[in-house]
Each structure stands twice: as C-alpha cells, then as structure tokens.
Amino acid sequence: MRQIIVLKQMKKIYYSKGVPYFDWMGFKVTEENKPSYHHIEKAEDLRMKKESDIATIENGAYLGKKSHELLHKIEIIDKVLDKDKALNAFKHI
C-alpha cells in the first residue's frame, strides 16, 4: 500500500537513530503508539478530483496511533460545531 511506503519515507526524514521522536501533535512515537499516515486533504476529496496519487509526503501528517485517533475526534467535533454555527446563523435570518 502506498501509505506504508510514504510513512517509511517520512520516518527517514523525522527520525534520528537512538533519539526518541515525536509525531506532529507532540506524542512520543513508541511500540504502543506506532506511527500512522493521516491525509491532510481527505482521500475522498482527492478521489473526487481524480488525483492518481492520494498518499504523498506533501499531503500526509506523521501521527502516532493516539494522535491519529484524537485528530479524528477533533474533526468530528469541528464538523458538529460548524453545523451548529450554520443552524444558528440561519435562525437569525
């Protein structure tokens, strides 16, 4: 899978042997918190644009499992808040 290849490339960029390293949200990467690839621009959106290569270093965030789960929760909360803002704005029209 292309994401695994890109993740290995990102590890080479961000990791120095023997030095503890952290993902992009500040969580330490460990055996329990293994790195994962997160699309910055959603894969579904890229497919709609018919992008052939949706897993790239430029469109990826290097996140541990904890960060990845947390980021998805934040994205859900953000969507709910945006929907609430839109509904509140509509009520005042």
C-alpha beads as a LAMMPS data file, in Angstrom:
LAMMPS data file: protein, C-alpha beads

93 atoms
92 bonds

1 atom types
1 bond types

-500.0 500.0 xlo xhi
-500.0 500.0 ylo yhi
-500.0 500.0 zlo zhi

Masses

1 110.0

Atoms # bond

1 1 1 0.000 0.000 0.000
2 1 1 1.258 3.450 -0.955
3 1 1 0.668 4.873 2.563
4 1 1 3.182 2.429 4.067
5 1 1 5.856 3.454 1.556
6 1 1 5.247 7.154 2.235
7 1 1 5.217 6.545 6.003
8 1 1 8.659 4.886 5.758
9 1 1 9.944 7.872 3.770
10 1 1 8.566 10.253 6.404
11 1 1 10.255 8.242 9.168
12 1 1 13.605 8.695 7.415
13 1 1 13.004 12.451 7.390
14 1 1 11.852 12.850 11.005
15 1 1 13.724 10.138 12.917
16 1 1 17.348 10.034 14.075
17 1 1 18.549 6.630 15.294
18 1 1 18.642 6.290 19.041
19 1 1 16.853 9.581 19.706
20 1 1 13.244 9.495 20.960
21 1 1 10.969 11.109 18.449
22 1 1 7.518 12.633 18.461
23 1 1 4.721 12.855 15.957
24 1 1 3.310 16.110 14.612
25 1 1 0.959 16.532 17.585
26 1 1 3.718 16.102 20.170
27 1 1 3.047 12.495 21.220
28 1 1 6.078 10.241 21.629
29 1 1 6.245 7.505 18.993
30 1 1 6.685 4.103 20.677
31 1 1 5.899 0.434 20.062
32 1 1 2.490 1.068 21.663
33 1 1 1.984 4.330 19.765
34 1 1 3.166 3.336 16.315
35 1 1 3.269 5.911 13.531
36 1 1 0.454 6.169 11.015
37 1 1 -0.323 8.243 7.933
38 1 1 -3.085 10.850 8.061
39 1 1 -4.307 12.576 4.894
40 1 1 -4.258 16.354 5.276
41 1 1 -6.636 16.718 2.337
42 1 1 -9.136 13.875 2.674
43 1 1 -8.659 10.842 0.442
44 1 1 -12.344 11.005 -0.600
45 1 1 -11.895 14.590 -1.787
46 1 1 -8.792 13.673 -3.758
47 1 1 -10.613 10.758 -5.389
48 1 1 -13.367 13.151 -6.465
49 1 1 -10.689 15.325 -8.085
50 1 1 -9.404 12.116 -9.726
51 1 1 -5.952 12.541 -8.183
52 1 1 -3.964 9.441 -9.040
53 1 1 -1.636 9.515 -6.044
54 1 1 -3.518 10.299 -2.851
55 1 1 -0.799 9.224 -0.389
56 1 1 2.122 11.632 -0.641
57 1 1 4.585 13.211 1.764
58 1 1 3.144 16.643 0.916
59 1 1 -0.404 15.556 1.791
60 1 1 0.452 13.485 4.847
61 1 1 0.765 14.028 8.561
62 1 1 3.092 11.714 10.509
63 1 1 0.982 10.754 13.531
64 1 1 1.136 8.106 16.201
65 1 1 -1.944 5.992 16.863
66 1 1 -3.020 8.189 19.839
67 1 1 -2.706 11.405 17.837
68 1 1 -4.487 9.931 14.852
69 1 1 -7.463 8.885 16.992
70 1 1 -7.524 12.267 18.730
71 1 1 -7.369 14.165 15.439
72 1 1 -10.335 12.220 14.057
73 1 1 -12.340 13.086 17.196
74 1 1 -11.393 16.757 16.789
75 1 1 -12.505 16.673 13.130
76 1 1 -15.893 15.245 14.150
77 1 1 -16.350 17.901 16.838
78 1 1 -15.341 20.590 14.337
79 1 1 -17.985 19.401 11.850
80 1 1 -20.661 19.416 14.574
81 1 1 -19.686 22.921 15.690
82 1 1 -19.724 24.215 12.110
83 1 1 -23.164 22.685 11.577
84 1 1 -24.410 24.310 14.821
85 1 1 -22.992 27.689 13.758
86 1 1 -24.723 27.380 10.407
87 1 1 -28.056 26.467 12.030
88 1 1 -27.768 29.354 14.500
89 1 1 -26.961 31.787 11.715
90 1 1 -29.954 30.525 9.708
91 1 1 -32.282 31.045 12.709
92 1 1 -31.357 34.744 12.790
93 1 1 -32.214 35.391 9.134

Bonds

1 1 1 2
2 1 2 3
3 1 3 4
4 1 4 5
5 1 5 6
6 1 6 7
7 1 7 8
8 1 8 9
9 1 9 10
10 1 10 11
11 1 11 12
12 1 12 13
13 1 13 14
14 1 14 15
15 1 15 16
16 1 16 17
17 1 17 18
18 1 18 19
19 1 19 20
20 1 20 21
21 1 21 22
22 1 22 23
23 1 23 24
24 1 24 25
25 1 25 26
26 1 26 27
27 1 27 28
28 1 28 29
29 1 29 30
30 1 30 31
31 1 31 32
32 1 32 33
33 1 33 34
34 1 34 35
35 1 35 36
36 1 36 37
37 1 37 38
38 1 38 39
39 1 39 40
40 1 40 41
41 1 41 42
42 1 42 43
43 1 43 44
44 1 44 45
45 1 45 46
46 1 46 47
47 1 47 48
48 1 48 49
49 1 49 50
50 1 50 51
51 1 51 52
52 1 52 53
53 1 53 54
54 1 54 55
55 1 55 56
56 1 56 57
57 1 57 58
58 1 58 59
59 1 59 60
60 1 60 61
61 1 61 62
62 1 62 63
63 1 63 64
64 1 64 65
65 1 65 66
66 1 66 67
67 1 67 68
68 1 68 69
69 1 69 70
70 1 70 71
71 1 71 72
72 1 72 73
73 1 73 74
74 1 74 75
75 1 75 76
76 1 76 77
77 1 77 78
78 1 78 79
79 1 79 80
80 1 80 81
81 1 81 82
82 1 82 83
83 1 83 84
84 1 84 85
85 1 85 86
86 1 86 87
87 1 87 88
88 1 88 89
89 1 89 90
90 1 90 91
91 1 91 92
92 1 92 93
